[in-house]
Amino acid sequence: QVQLTESGGGLVQPGGSLTLSCAASGSILGINVMAWYRQVPGRQREMVARHFKDGIYNYPDSVKGRFTIFRDNAKNTVYLQMNDLKPEDTGVYYCNTGVPPLNAWGQGTQVVVSS
């Protein structure tokens, strides 16, 4: 297991962009699956982006075409590029590894999309 620390959240207007970062305490080179999740109060945590080491990507329809997950193995960091943000993208964003998630959840990073 690795420790994962999310950052990069904030307040953004609808239509804006944010890039979230997930820094791992160790190498992510050998990790098959990295993913981003979103949690809204009162709702289950949902996967919003998932990347398999062999090049497969998973996105739910709600974010497809707007969110992009990518890794920088040299920096042991996974990013989530979010474009054309909508109020319904508001939530706390977490990263994790594996399917199902293998690591303890970190503190996440809050994203608020509001005018």
C-alpha positions, -999 to 999 in steps of 0.1 A, spaced: 0 0 0 10 36 -6 -2 67 11 -20 91 -12 -24 128 -7 -49 148 -28 -46 185 -36 -56 211 -60 -93 216 -52 -110 249 -48 -138 271 -59 -144 275 -96 -171 290 -117 -192 268 -140 -174 262 -172 -140 266 -155 -112 241 -151 -92 226 -123 -64 200 -122 -62 178 -91 -31 161 -80 -27 128 -61 8 123 -47 19 88 -37 43 81 -9 61 56 -31 65 45 -67 33 41 -88 52 25 -117 40 -10 -108 5 0 -98 -20 -14 -123 -50 8 -115 -52 44 -104 -85 61 -100 -103 92 -89 -135 92 -69 -160 119 -59 -182 120 -28 -212 143 -23 -228 144 11 -256 119 14 -245 99 -17 -221 70 -22 -186 77 -33 -185 73 -71 -156 66 -95 -151 95 -119 -119 84 -137 -98 52 -138 -66 44 -156 -52 9 -161 -15 6 -167 -21 -11 -201 -38 20 -214 -75 15 -207 -95 44 -193 -129 43 -176 -151 74 -172 -188 75 -163 -210 93 -188 -214 122 -164 -178 133 -169 -168 117 -202 -152 142 -225 -146 167 -197 -123 148 -172 -90 132 -180 -68 111 -157 -31 109 -163 -1 97 -145 34 111 -141 54 80 -129 85 100 -125 67 122 -99 47 94 -84 16 115 -90 -17 110 -107 -37 140 -120 -73 147 -128 -78 174 -154 -114 187 -151 -128 210 -178 -162 225 -184 -170 221 -147 -206 220 -137 -223 226 -103 -230 188 -101 -192 182 -101 -191 197 -66 -178 173 -40 -147 159 -23 -124 142 -46 -102 112 -36 -77 90 -54 -70 54 -48 -55 23 -64 -69 -10 -75 -104 -23 -82 -119 -23 -57 -100 5 -39 -71 -10 -19 -58 19 2 -72 37 31 -90 68 20 -71 101 24 -86 134 33 -95 142 -3 -97 177 -18 -128 198 -20 -141 211 -53 -169 236 -54 -184 247 -87 -205 277 -82 -211 312 -96 
